[in-house]
Amino acid sequence: EVQLQASGGGLVQAGGSLRLSCAASGFTFDDYAIGWFRQAPGKEREGVSCISSSDGSTYYADSVKGRFTISSDNAKNTVYLQMNSLKPEDTAVYYCAASPPHRTWSDPYEFDYWGQGTLVTVSS
């Protein structure tokens, strides 16, 4: 059974940091790209970042470049999203998802497997 377990969300003040984790199981981790998406109330789900588990290539939305860092621990089948300098506009439910490689990293429809969300709230 494919499972993606996202964790690490919480309440933080603007300027603070959080680290999200996405633990994967039930599929060959190295064969997939793992992405982070977020969805704020009343808004569409948007791609935040993505990492290719096979070659470590990383991708970021312009809105988070320089503040967020995605990394992968292939031995633990886990992907992390380190979020620094958080802003109130980063408030959203964050989801991790898995996609075969060479798809459009920021398109949620390209991702086959999804975890449950973890809520990130940034207060001003």
All heavy atoms as an XYZ file, in Angstrom:
943
protein
N       0.840     -1.191      0.000
C       0.000      0.000      0.000
C       0.885      1.254      0.000
O       1.770      1.394      0.835
C      -0.900      0.011      1.232
C      -1.814      1.237      1.320
C      -2.578      1.300      2.636
O      -2.345      0.432      3.499
O      -3.402      2.207      2.783
N       0.634      2.150     -0.931
C       1.390      3.401     -0.997
C       0.914      4.335      0.115
O      -0.285      4.542      0.300
C       1.201      4.082     -2.358
C       1.835      5.457     -2.361
C       1.784      3.223     -3.472
N       1.886      4.866      0.842
C       1.563      5.837      1.882
C       2.568      6.977      1.857
O       3.769      6.764      1.706
C       1.578      5.176      3.264
C       0.385      4.285      3.535
C       0.296      3.884      5.009
O       1.286      3.807      5.706
N      -0.926      3.632      5.467
N       2.046      8.171      2.032
C       2.864      9.366      2.215
C       2.345     10.045      3.475
O       1.164     10.397      3.543
C       2.750     10.301      1.013
C       3.352      9.804     -0.295
C       2.875     10.649     -1.465
C       4.867      9.807     -0.218
N       3.235     10.193      4.438
C       2.829     10.740      5.727
C       3.532     12.068      5.938
O       4.741     12.107      6.185
C       3.190      9.768      6.842
C       2.747     10.194      8.217
C       1.260     10.053      8.433
O       0.617      9.159      7.878
N       0.690     10.954      9.214
N       2.768     13.154      5.852
C       3.330     14.487      6.071
C       3.173     14.876      7.532
O       2.149     14.587      8.157
C       2.632     15.505      5.177
N       4.178     15.554      8.054
C       4.126     16.001      9.443
C       4.996     17.239      9.606
O       5.776     17.593      8.713
C       4.603     14.890     10.381
O       5.946     14.537     10.096
N       4.879     17.877     10.760
C       5.749     19.002     11.085
C       5.098     20.364     11.035
O       5.740     21.363     11.352
N       3.841     20.422     10.644
C       3.174     21.706     10.609
C       2.921     22.246     12.009
O       3.110     21.548     13.004
N       2.489     23.496     12.059
C       2.201     24.109     13.351
C       2.001     25.597     13.211
O       1.880     26.130     12.100
N       1.966     26.247     14.346
C       1.790     27.696     14.422
C       3.143     28.341     14.710
O       3.834     27.936     15.655
C       0.786     28.041     15.519
C       0.602     29.524     15.849
C       0.049     30.273     14.644
C      -0.309     29.676     17.062
N       3.496     29.337     13.914
C       4.780     30.010     14.087
C       4.597     31.484     13.779
O       3.715     31.860     12.985
C       5.856     29.371     13.172
C       5.520     29.564     11.705
C       7.237     29.880     13.498
N       5.392     32.304     14.403
C       5.334     33.734     14.123
C       6.074     34.053     12.832
O       6.983     33.312     12.409
C       5.962     34.526     15.266
C       5.121     34.551     16.526
C       5.681     35.496     17.575
O       6.880     35.755     17.623
N       4.803     36.022     18.423
N       5.696     35.150     12.213
C       6.392     35.590     11.005
C       7.885     35.726     11.285
O       8.280     36.214     12.337
C       5.812     36.918     10.530
N       8.672     35.252     10.324
C      10.116     35.240     10.499
C      10.658     33.952     11.085
O      11.872     33.732     11.080
N       9.769     33.111     11.579
C      10.179     31.854     12.180
C      10.408     30.760     11.164
O      10.346     30.985      9.946
N      10.668     29.567     11.687
C      10.999     28.416     10.833
C      10.201     27.188     11.238
O       9.806     27.038     12.400
C      12.496     28.087     10.952
O      13.305     29.158     10.519
N       9.992     26.324     10.280
C       9.417     25.007     10.498
C      10.080     24.031      9.545
O      10.526     24.434      8.460
C       7.902     25.002     10.237
C       6.962     25.602     11.274
C       5.536     25.615     10.724
C       7.012     24.820     12.582
N      10.108     22.768      9.923
C      10.573     21.736      9.014
C       9.485     20.689      8.852
O       9.063     20.055      9.827
C      11.854     21.070      9.512
C      12.458     20.140      8.456
C      13.771     19.522      8.881
N      13.599     18.375      9.747
C      14.468     17.388      9.884
N      15.603     17.419      9.175
N      14.252     16.391     10.729
N       9.046     20.524      7.634
C       8.064     19.497      7.314
C       8.778     18.226      6.882
O       9.829     18.273      6.259
C       7.143     19.972      6.192
C       6.417     21.297      6.394
C       5.469     21.546      5.219
C       5.668     21.322      7.709
N       8.166     17.101      7.205
C       8.686     15.799      6.796
C       7.623     15.058      6.016
O       6.431     15.178      6.297
C       9.086     14.964      8.020
O      10.093     15.589      8.766
N       8.077     14.259      5.057
C       7.175     13.407      4.276
C       7.802     12.020      4.227
O       8.801     11.805      3.540
C       6.997     13.962      2.874
S       5.988     12.910      1.795
N       7.218     11.100      4.977
C       7.708      9.727      5.017
C       6.937      8.888      4.016
O       5.706      8.857      4.048
C       7.558      9.157      6.422
N       7.655      8.217      3.127
C       7.030      7.466      2.041
C       7.230      5.964      2.226
O       8.268      5.518      2.729
C       7.608      7.903      0.706
N       6.240      5.206      1.798
C       6.356      3.747      1.826
C       5.440      3.149      0.774
O       4.519      3.805      0.285
C       5.996      3.202      3.210
O       4.658      3.507      3.532
N       5.725      1.895      0.401
C       4.854      1.188     -0.526
C       5.193      1.372     -1.994
O       4.468      0.858     -2.857
N       6.273      2.074     -2.297
C       6.717      2.202     -3.680
C       8.230      2.412     -3.677
O       8.831      2.672     -2.640
C       6.003      3.346     -4.403
C       6.227      4.716     -3.816
C       7.219      5.554     -4.301
C       5.439      5.169     -2.771
C       7.421      6.818     -3.769
C       5.626      6.439     -2.219
C       6.620      7.260     -2.719
N       8.823      2.281     -4.852
C      10.278      2.416     -4.961
C      10.639      3.896     -4.935
O      10.495      4.607     -5.921
C      10.789      1.760     -6.256
O      10.363      0.396     -6.293
C      12.318      1.812     -6.305
N      11.098      4.320     -3.787
C      11.319      5.742     -3.527
C      12.232      6.384     -4.569
O      11.968      7.485     -5.041
C      11.916      5.881     -2.130
C      12.032      7.289     -1.624
C      10.919      7.986     -1.194
C      13.275      7.913     -1.561
C      11.024      9.277     -0.713
C      13.394      9.190     -1.094
C      12.265      9.885     -0.662
N      13.296      5.678     -4.941
C      14.279      6.250     -5.864
C      13.719      6.491     -7.264
O      14.320      7.222     -8.057
C      15.498      5.328     -5.960
C      16.323      5.314     -4.693
O      15.982      6.067     -3.762
O      17.293      4.545     -4.622
N      12.589      5.888     -7.581
C      12.010      6.013     -8.923
C      11.046      7.177     -9.051
O      10.456      7.380    -10.118
C      11.277      4.723     -9.303
C      12.218      3.560     -9.552
O      13.436      3.814     -9.697
O      11.745      2.406     -9.589
N      10.865      7.919     -7.969
C       9.842      8.960     -7.974
C      10.424     10.321     -7.604
O      11.435     10.421     -6.918
C       8.721      8.611     -6.997
C       7.745      7.611     -7.552
C       8.077      6.266     -7.623
C       6.505      8.013     -8.030
C       7.194      5.348     -8.148
C       5.605      7.099     -8.552
C       5.960      5.764     -8.614
O       5.076      4.867     -9.141
N       9.742     11.346     -8.045
C       9.961     12.697     -7.549
C       8.937     12.964     -6.445
O       7.790     12.505     -6.535
C       9.786     13.712     -8.672
N       9.377     13.652     -5.423
C       8.491     13.997     -4.311
C       8.308     15.508     -4.289
O       9.290     16.262     -4.280
C       9.061     13.539     -2.962
C       9.373     12.033     -2.994
C       8.087     13.878     -1.832
C       8.160     11.149     -3.166
N       7.067     15.919     -4.306
C       6.769     17.346     -4.321
C       6.007     17.789     -3.086
O       5.329     16.990     -2.434
N       6.153     19.055     -2.786
C       5.347     19.699     -1.747
C       4.420     20.693     -2.421
O       4.856     21.489     -3.255
C       6.229     20.419     -0.739
C       6.932     19.523      0.226
C       8.215     19.080      0.150
C       6.380     18.958      1.413
N       8.500     18.261      1.224
C       7.391     18.177      2.009
C       5.131     19.026      2.036
C       7.180     17.481      3.211
C       4.929     18.334      3.217
C       5.951     17.564      3.788
N       3.162     20.638     -2.034
C       2.157     21.555     -2.519
C       1.514     22.215     -1.312
O       1.599     21.715     -0.197
C       1.090     20.821     -3.334
C       1.610     20.280     -4.636
C       2.336     19.096     -4.667
C       1.376     20.946     -5.823
C       2.827     18.601     -5.866
C       1.867     20.455     -7.029
C       2.587     19.285     -7.045
N       0.841     23.320     -1.538
C       0.092     23.948     -0.460
C      -1.205     24.505     -1.009
O      -1.316     24.822     -2.185
C       0.918     25.043      0.216
C       1.228     26.259     -0.659
C       2.170     27.192      0.071
N       2.478     28.380     -0.713
C       3.378     29.283     -0.359
N       4.060     29.140      0.786
N       3.590     30.338     -1.125
N      -2.161     24.585     -0.101
C      -3.466     25.122     -0.470
C      -3.980     25.980      0.662
O      -4.211     25.478      1.774
C      -4.450     23.997     -0.800
C      -5.747     24.495     -1.396
C      -6.536     23.385     -2.054
O      -6.337     22.197     -1.798
N      -7.451     23.753     -2.933
N      -4.150     27.247      0.359
C      -4.719     28.179      1.326
C      -6.227     28.240      1.110
O      -6.717     27.915      0.019
C      -4.089     29.557      1.146
N      -6.980     28.642      2.120
C      -8.437     28.714      1.981
C      -8.845     29.573      0.789
O      -8.344     30.687      0.612
C      -8.882     29.352      3.299
C      -7.805     28.992      4.264
C      -6.536     29.004      3.474
N      -9.712     29.022     -0.041
C     -10.218     29.757     -1.188
C      -9.264     29.858     -2.362
O      -9.572     30.532     -3.349
N      -8.128     29.190     -2.272
C      -7.145     29.249     -3.353
C      -6.881     27.860     -3.921
O      -7.167     26.846     -3.286
C      -5.837     29.863     -2.849
C      -5.959     31.327     -2.443
C      -4.605     31.922     -2.155
C      -4.715     33.410     -1.832
N      -3.371     34.018     -1.564
N      -6.321     27.848     -5.121
C      -5.969     26.584     -5.746
C      -4.702     26.001     -5.103
O      -3.887     26.726     -4.544
C      -5.751     26.783     -7.243
C      -7.007     27.154     -8.018
C      -6.777     27.199     -9.517
O      -5.627     27.066     -9.948
O      -7.764     27.343    -10.252
N      -4.579     24.695     -5.243
C      -3.364     24.048     -4.760
C      -2.194     24.462     -5.650
O      -2.312     24.443     -6.875
C      -3.554     22.529     -4.781
C      -2.488     21.766     -4.059
C      -2.891     20.308     -3.871
N      -4.082     20.193     -3.028
C      -4.539     19.036     -2.550
N      -3.920     17.904     -2.839
N      -5.615     19.019     -1.803
N      -1.084     24.830     -5.040
C       0.054     25.293     -5.815
C       1.320     24.516     -5.452
O       1.496     24.112     -4.295
C       0.303     26.793     -5.590
C       0.673     27.177     -4.181
C       1.117     28.621     -4.059
O       1.410     29.267     -5.088
O       1.195     29.115     -2.918
N       2.173     24.338     -6.443
C       3.437     23.669     -6.207
C       4.394     24.578     -5.468
O       4.536     25.750     -5.803
N       5.036     24.032     -4.440
C       5.981     24.774     -3.629
C       7.413     24.357     -3.972
O       8.270     25.195     -4.214
C       5.715     24.536     -2.132
C       6.779     25.198     -1.274
C       4.321     25.035     -1.759
N       7.655     23.064     -3.987
C       9.003     22.567     -4.238
C       8.926     21.094     -4.613
O       7.929     20.423     -4.333
C       9.875     22.742     -2.986
O      11.209     22.345     -3.231
N       9.991     20.617     -5.224
C      10.018     19.222     -5.645
C      11.467     18.750     -5.702
O      12.372     19.543     -5.987
C       9.363     19.084     -7.013
S       9.201     17.391     -7.602
N      11.662     17.460     -5.428
C      12.994     16.885     -5.519
C      12.915     15.540     -6.217
O      11.988     14.764     -5.971
C      13.645     16.743     -4.119
C      15.102     16.293     -4.238
C      12.847     15.808     -3.223
C      15.895     16.444     -2.933
N      13.872     15.314     -7.096
C      13.969     14.024     -7.750
C      14.790     13.102     -6.856
O      15.941     13.396     -6.554
C      14.664     14.165     -9.102
O      14.980     12.886     -9.630
N      14.191     12.003     -6.429
C      14.892     11.095     -5.526
C      16.057     10.399     -6.209
O      16.980      9.932     -5.549
C      13.911     10.046     -4.978
O      12.876     10.664     -4.270
N      16.035     10.317     -7.531
C      17.094      9.603     -8.242
C      18.353     10.440     -8.410
O      19.460      9.937     -8.210
C      16.591      9.143     -9.616
O      16.200     10.269    -10.384
N      18.188     11.718     -8.761
C      19.392     12.522     -9.014
C      19.501     13.762     -8.151
O      20.460     14.512     -8.269
C      19.481     12.918    -10.495
C      18.355     13.835    -10.939
O      17.607     14.323    -10.075
O      18.234     14.066    -12.153
N      18.532     13.973     -7.286
C      18.594     15.094     -6.358
C      18.255     16.449     -6.944
O      18.402     17.465     -6.257
N      17.786     16.504     -8.196
C      17.398     17.790     -8.772
C      16.282     18.413     -7.939
O      15.384     17.713     -7.479
C      16.907     17.598    -10.207
O      17.923     17.066    -11.015
N      16.364     19.714     -7.749
C      15.374     20.406     -6.936
C      14.721     21.552     -7.714
O      15.336     22.139     -8.610
C      15.997     20.967     -5.648
O      17.069     21.848     -6.000
C      16.521     19.846     -4.767
N      13.501     21.857     -7.331
C      12.718     22.900     -7.986
C      11.969     23.674     -6.912
O      11.521     23.088     -5.921
C      11.729     22.273     -8.974
C      12.387     21.318     -9.944
C      12.525     19.973     -9.621
C      12.881     21.763    -11.157
C      13.148     19.087    -10.485
C      13.503     20.882    -12.033
C      13.632     19.560    -11.688
O      14.254     18.693    -12.549
N      11.817     24.977     -7.152
C      11.137     25.828     -6.182
C      10.224     26.818     -6.883
O      10.550     27.339     -7.945
C      12.161     26.623     -5.354
C      13.064     25.777     -4.496
C      14.310     25.376     -4.958
C      12.673     25.372     -3.228
C      15.144     24.593     -4.176
C      13.502     24.588     -2.435
C      14.728     24.206     -2.928
O      15.556     23.428     -2.144
N       9.113     27.111     -6.236
C       8.296     28.228     -6.684
C       9.045     29.526     -6.396
O       9.793     29.623     -5.419
C       6.960     28.213     -5.947
N       8.825     30.520     -7.235
C       9.503     31.803     -7.045
C       9.214     32.397     -5.671
O      10.074     33.052     -5.078
C       9.083     32.788     -8.137
C       9.660     32.444     -9.503
O      10.631     31.650     -9.553
O       9.141     32.963    -10.493
N       8.016     32.153     -5.175
C       7.599     32.758     -3.909
C       8.361     32.211     -2.706
O       8.336     32.827     -1.633
C       6.100     32.554     -3.701
O       5.779     31.179     -3.698
N       9.041     31.081     -2.863
C       9.744     30.488     -1.718
C      11.245     30.361     -1.939
O      11.966     29.950     -1.017
C       9.158     29.106     -1.353
C       7.654     29.204     -1.149
C       9.491     28.058     -2.405
N      11.714     30.703     -3.119
C      13.153     30.602     -3.396
C      13.951     31.434     -2.408
O      13.611     32.570     -2.107
C      13.451     31.069     -4.820
C      13.172     30.033     -5.883
C      13.519     30.569     -7.272
C      13.190     29.537     -8.340
N      13.424     30.077     -9.707
N      15.013     30.840     -1.899
C      15.857     31.523     -0.927
C      15.378     31.395      0.504
O      16.111     31.738      1.436
N      14.161     30.919      0.702
C      13.619     30.747      2.063
C      13.380     29.282      2.404
O      13.539     28.871      3.548
C      12.304     31.518      2.204
C      12.414     33.005      1.963
C      11.123     33.731      2.319
N      10.002     33.322      1.495
C       8.871     32.797      1.989
N       8.719     32.641      3.287
N       7.889     32.455      1.161
N      12.970     28.497      1.431
C      12.666     27.084      1.642
C      13.754     26.225      1.012
O      14.306     26.571     -0.037
C      11.328     26.715      1.011
C      10.111     27.308      1.662
C      10.188     28.290      2.633
C       8.848     26.854      1.289
C       9.074     28.830      3.218
C       7.700     27.373      1.874
C       7.819     28.378      2.833
N      14.040     25.097      1.659
C      14.997     24.144      1.127
C      14.423     22.746      1.214
O      13.994     22.314      2.297
C      16.325     24.196      1.902
O      16.856     25.525      1.864
C      17.339     23.229      1.293
N      14.414     22.048      0.083
C      13.932     20.672      0.060
C      15.136     19.738      0.054
O      16.169     20.034     -0.546
C      13.031     20.425     -1.173
C      12.284     19.098     -1.048
C      13.822     20.488     -2.471
C      11.178     18.920     -2.090
N      15.001     18.622      0.775
C      16.077     17.645      0.822
C      15.473     16.256      0.964
O      14.294     16.112      1.303
C      17.041     17.936      1.968
O      16.376     17.867      3.212
N      16.303     15.265      0.700
C      15.819     13.888      0.707
C      16.802     12.998      1.436
O      18.014     13.115      1.232
C      15.641     13.409     -0.742
O      15.253     12.057     -0.791
N      16.293     12.127      2.274
C      17.090     11.077      2.913
C      16.597      9.758      2.339
O      15.587      9.213      2.805
C      16.926     11.133      4.426
C      17.833     10.135      5.137
O      18.261      9.139      4.511
O      18.096     10.339      6.333
N      17.284      9.290      1.304
C      16.802      8.088      0.617
C      16.867      6.844      1.496
O      16.088      5.914      1.308
C      17.612      7.872     -0.668
C      17.233      8.859     -1.747
O      16.714      9.934     -1.461
N      17.493      8.516     -2.993
N      17.765      6.835      2.458
C      17.851      5.684      3.363
C      16.607      5.576      4.242
O      16.233      4.485      4.673
C      19.098      5.790      4.225
N      15.987      6.711      4.494
C      14.778      6.733      5.330
C      13.513      6.921      4.511
O      12.427      7.028      5.084
C      14.891      7.861      6.365
C      16.006      7.682      7.376
C      16.012      8.820      8.385
C      17.101      8.628      9.429
N      17.117      9.740     10.427
N      13.655      7.001      3.182
C      12.486      7.259      2.321
C      11.704      8.480      2.805
O      10.468      8.462      2.881
C      11.565      6.035      2.258
C      12.126      4.927      1.398
O      13.260      5.001      0.922
N      11.354      3.872      1.211
N      12.431      9.516      3.119
C      11.807     10.710      3.690
C      12.324     11.955      2.983
O      13.520     12.066      2.690
C      12.098     10.807      5.192
O      11.555      9.646      5.843
C      11.458     12.049      5.803
N      11.410     12.863      2.718
C      11.744     14.161      2.133
C      11.395     15.235      3.152
O      10.365     15.151      3.830
C      10.987     14.386      0.815
C      11.114     15.818      0.342
C      11.508     13.430     -0.254
N      12.250     16.236      3.237
C      12.055     17.327      4.180
C      11.871     18.645      3.434
O      12.416     18.835      2.348
C      13.268     17.450      5.102
C      13.599     16.178      5.841
C      14.581     15.309      5.372
C      12.917     15.829      7.000
C      14.883     14.135      6.029
C      13.214     14.650      7.672
C      14.193     13.805      7.176
O      14.477     12.638      7.843
N      11.131     19.536      4.057
C      11.014     20.895      3.548
C      11.330     21.830      4.703
O      10.520     21.980      5.621
C       9.617     21.176      2.999
C       9.448     22.543      2.333
C      10.269     22.600      1.043
C       7.982     22.838      2.026
N      12.520     22.411      4.663
C      12.917     23.384      5.677
C      12.401     24.741      5.242
O      12.733     25.220      4.156
C      14.443     23.421      5.808
C      14.955     24.435      6.812
C      14.563     24.113      8.238
O      14.643     22.964      8.660
N      14.133     25.117      8.977
N      11.591     25.342      6.088
C      10.958     26.618      5.757
C      11.460     27.676      6.727
O      11.187     27.585      7.933
C       9.438     26.490      5.828
C       8.887     25.352      4.977
S       7.084     25.322      4.905
C       6.693     25.014      6.624
N      12.185     28.636      6.208
C      12.716     29.730      7.012
C      12.078     31.044      6.595
O      11.472     31.145      5.522
C      14.232     29.817      6.834
C      14.954     28.570      7.295
O      14.512     27.883      8.212
N      16.080     28.267      6.672
N      12.245     32.045      7.433
C      11.713     33.389      7.144
C      10.255     33.315      6.720
O       9.847     33.919      5.718
C      12.556     34.070      6.059
O      13.902     34.150      6.449
N       9.480     32.591      7.467
C       8.083     32.383      7.106
C       7.296     33.676      7.147
O       7.544     34.565      7.971
C       7.459     31.342      8.026
C       7.849     29.889      7.685
C       7.590     28.965      8.861
C       7.090     29.414      6.451
N       6.331     33.751      6.239
C       5.478     34.925      6.105
C       4.030     34.519      6.302
O       3.670     33.360      6.060
C       5.641     35.526      4.703
C       7.068     35.887      4.324
C       7.142     36.365      2.870
C       8.562     36.710      2.461
N       8.622     37.181      1.044
N       3.174     35.451      6.692
C       1.750     35.095      6.838
C       1.166     34.494      5.566
O       0.296     33.611      5.639
C       1.110     36.442      7.182
C       2.185     37.194      7.896
C       3.453     36.815      7.183
N       1.639     34.915      4.422
C       1.117     34.375      3.162
C       1.557     32.932      2.898
O       1.100     32.300      1.945
C       1.495     35.259      1.971
C       2.962     35.601      1.876
C       3.276     36.958      2.483
O       2.759     37.270      3.588
O       4.070     37.697      1.860
N       2.427     32.389      3.728
C       2.786     30.976      3.633
C       1.772     30.088      4.352
O       1.858     28.853      4.270
C       4.171     30.727      4.237
C       5.286     31.404      3.460
O       5.253     31.370      2.216
O       6.193     31.966      4.112
N       0.834     30.701      5.038
C      -0.183     29.935      5.747
C      -1.006     29.104      4.772
O      -1.553     29.629      3.802
C      -1.098     30.878      6.540
O      -0.343     31.514      7.565
C      -2.249     30.110      7.164
N      -1.068     27.806      5.016
C      -1.774     26.892      4.125
C      -1.689     25.484      4.696
O      -0.928     25.225      5.637
C      -1.166     26.905      2.727
N      -2.466     24.601      4.113
C      -2.269     23.179      4.340
C      -1.228     22.705      3.327
O      -1.369     22.957      2.125
C      -3.575     22.387      4.180
C      -3.314     20.891      4.361
C      -4.620     22.866      5.184
N      -0.203     22.055      3.825
C       0.886     21.578      2.981
C       0.739     20.072      2.769
O       0.527     19.317      3.726
C       2.232     21.893      3.617
C       2.628     23.343      3.476
C       1.955     24.331      4.181
C       3.661     23.740      2.626
C       2.298     25.676      4.038
C       4.022     25.076      2.488
C       3.325     26.033      3.201
O       3.668     27.368      3.050
N       0.877     19.667      1.525
C       0.756     18.260      1.143
C       2.042     17.799      0.464
O       2.672     18.557     -0.279
C      -0.376     18.060      0.142
C      -1.741     18.481      0.603
C      -2.190     19.799      0.450
C      -2.607     17.565      1.192
C      -3.444     20.182      0.869
C      -3.874     17.940      1.615
C      -4.284     19.247      1.445
O      -5.539     19.626      1.864
N       2.405     16.541      0.685
C       3.465     15.963     -0.125
C       2.837     14.952     -1.084
O       1.772     14.389     -0.803
C       4.560     15.322      0.713
S       4.072     13.963      1.782
N       3.501     14.765     -2.211
C       2.962     13.906     -3.257
C       4.109     13.282     -4.037
O       5.227     13.817     -4.049
C       2.060     14.710     -4.187
N       3.830     12.172     -4.705
C       4.849     11.450     -5.471
C       4.450     11.363     -6.933
O       3.281     11.108     -7.258
C       5.053     10.052     -4.892
N       5.455     11.543     -7.771
C       5.226     11.510     -9.214
C       6.366     10.770     -9.892
O       7.513     10.905     -9.484
C       5.177     12.940     -9.757
O       5.302     12.963    -11.161
N       6.058     10.021    -10.955
C       7.164      9.496    -11.764
C       7.996     10.656    -12.288
O       7.495     11.781    -12.396
C       6.452      8.757    -12.906
C       5.104      8.443    -12.370
C       4.772      9.578    -11.463
N       9.251     10.425    -12.640
C      10.114     11.536    -13.060
C       9.690     12.135    -14.400
O       8.875     11.577    -15.118
C      11.488     10.873    -13.165
C      11.197      9.425    -13.396
C       9.944      9.148    -12.633
N      10.260     13.290    -14.693
C      10.112     13.975    -15.975
C       8.704     14.480    -16.236
O       8.311     14.655    -17.388
C      10.572     13.069    -17.127
C      11.905     12.463    -16.898
N      13.043     13.208    -16.646
C      12.290     11.163    -16.824
C      14.066     12.409    -16.450
N      13.647     11.158    -16.546
N       7.958     14.696    -15.201
C       6.676     15.363    -15.360
C       6.802     16.795    -14.866
O       7.800     17.168    -14.262
C       5.594     14.611    -14.580
C       5.302     13.215    -15.133
C       4.115     12.607    -14.431
N       3.796     11.280    -14.941
C       2.789     10.531    -14.504
N       1.989     10.985    -13.552
N       2.572      9.333    -15.006
N       5.775     17.589    -15.138
C       5.782     18.987    -14.711
C       5.683     19.036    -13.198
O       4.650     18.670    -12.628
C       4.621     19.755    -15.352
O       4.715     19.644    -16.766
C       4.672     21.225    -14.943
N       6.723     19.496    -12.541
C       6.811     19.363    -11.094
C       5.765     20.170    -10.360
O       5.383     19.823     -9.252
C       8.206     19.760    -10.598
C       8.450     21.242    -10.542
C       9.023     22.017    -11.501
C       8.113     22.133     -9.478
N       9.067     23.314    -11.102
C       8.514     23.428     -9.854
C       7.509     21.957     -8.225
C       8.352     24.524     -9.046
C       7.350     23.073     -7.408
C       7.756     24.346     -7.818
N       5.301     21.261    -10.939
C       4.397     22.149    -10.227
C       2.920     21.866    -10.506
O       2.048     22.563     -9.970
C       4.704     23.604    -10.592
O       4.570     23.795    -11.986
N       2.649     20.868    -11.335
C       1.268     20.559    -11.683
C       0.753     19.438    -10.797
O       1.198     18.287    -10.928
C       1.196     20.144    -13.153
C      -0.229     19.905    -13.629
O      -1.138     19.854    -12.774
O      -0.420     19.771    -14.845
N      -0.182     19.699     -9.914
C      -0.652     18.640     -9.006
C      -1.272     17.456     -9.741
O      -1.270     16.338     -9.201
C      -1.666     19.359     -8.110
C      -2.038     20.591     -8.844
C      -0.852     20.979     -9.663
N      -1.790     17.669    -10.933
C      -2.404     16.574    -11.681
C      -1.373     15.576    -12.195
O      -1.734     14.483    -12.636
C      -3.237     17.125    -12.837
C      -4.448     17.895    -12.373
C      -4.451     19.284    -12.332
C      -5.592     17.217    -11.947
C      -5.554     19.990    -11.882
C      -6.703     17.916    -11.504
C      -6.677     19.297    -11.466
O      -7.757     19.991    -11.017
N      -0.089     15.939    -12.161
C       0.971     15.028    -12.598
C       1.397     14.070    -11.480
O       2.217     13.199    -11.713
C       2.189     15.833    -13.064
C       1.921     16.748    -14.251
C       1.884     15.994    -15.574
O       1.951     14.749    -15.571
O       1.792     16.668    -16.615
N       0.850     14.253    -10.291
C       1.284     13.451     -9.146
C       0.269     12.352     -8.863
O      -0.933     12.602     -8.807
C       1.493     14.350     -7.925
C       2.767     15.141     -8.025
C       2.866     16.222     -8.894
C       3.875     14.804     -7.281
C       4.049     16.929     -9.010
C       5.064     15.506     -7.382
C       5.149     16.572     -8.257
N       0.781     11.140     -8.685
C      -0.075      9.966     -8.556
C      -0.507      9.686     -7.126
O      -1.602      9.168     -6.897
C       0.662      8.730     -9.091
C       0.957      8.827    -10.574
O       0.269      9.604    -11.273
O       1.877      8.125    -11.040
N       0.377      9.960     -6.183
C       0.114      9.600     -4.795
C       0.192     10.846     -3.921
O       1.091     11.668     -4.090
C       1.129      8.559     -4.307
C       1.220      7.333     -5.177
C       2.412      6.989     -5.813
C       0.116      6.507     -5.366
C       2.493      5.864     -6.619
C       0.192      5.380     -6.163
C       1.392      5.066     -6.792
O       1.470      3.954     -7.581
N      -0.706     10.910     -2.947
C      -0.786     12.071     -2.080
C      -0.861     11.638     -0.624
O      -1.501     10.639     -0.293
C      -2.031     12.899     -2.413
C      -1.912     13.615     -3.709
C      -2.161     13.117     -4.958
C      -1.476     14.962     -3.892
N      -1.911     14.078     -5.903
C      -1.495     15.219     -5.288
C      -1.082     15.977     -3.035
C      -1.134     16.453     -5.817
C      -0.722     17.201     -3.562
C      -0.750     17.427     -4.941
N      -0.228     12.448      0.214
C      -0.379     12.257      1.648
C      -1.460     13.178      2.176
O      -2.008     14.010      1.457
N      -1.772     13.001      3.453
C      -2.701     13.928      4.085
C      -1.980     15.242      4.319
O      -0.774     15.302      4.280
C      -3.223     13.320      5.399
C      -2.441     13.659      6.647
C      -1.023     13.144      6.670
O      -0.592     12.365      5.829
N      -0.257     13.600      7.637
N      -2.656     16.287      4.508
C      -2.021     17.583      4.675
C      -1.576     17.835      6.099
O      -2.026     17.200      7.049
N      -0.676     18.796      6.225
C      -0.273     19.284      7.538
C      -0.402     20.798      7.506
O       0.043     21.457      6.571
C       1.160     18.825      7.896
O       1.470     19.228      9.232
C       2.208     19.368      6.951
N      -1.051     21.345      8.529
C      -1.384     22.760      8.533
C      -0.213     23.602      9.037
O       0.333     23.332     10.109
C      -2.618     23.003      9.403
C      -3.068     24.452      9.567
C      -3.461     25.063      8.229
C      -4.227     24.515     10.563
N       0.115     24.618      8.261
C       1.115     25.598      8.663
C       0.405     26.944      8.805
O      -0.244     27.413      7.862
C       2.240     25.715      7.616
C       3.160     26.878      7.940
C       3.029     24.409      7.552
N       0.513     27.528      9.977
C      -0.097     28.836     10.239
C       0.995     29.798     10.674
O       1.712     29.530     11.641
C      -1.163     28.736     11.327
O      -2.148     27.767     10.946
C      -1.849     30.087     11.520
N       1.114     30.902      9.935
C       2.128     31.903     10.256
C       1.405     33.168     10.699
O       0.648     33.769      9.935
C       3.026     32.201      9.043
C       4.129     33.178      9.425
C       3.625     30.917      8.493
N       1.644     33.549     11.926
C       0.985     34.731     12.471
C       1.851     35.965     12.256
O       3.075     35.897     12.256
C       0.709     34.537     13.957
O       1.927     34.399     14.666
N       1.185     37.090     12.084
C       1.911     38.358     11.827
C       2.256     39.061     13.127
O       1.795     38.705     14.200
C       1.069     39.262     10.940
O      -0.176     39.516     11.539
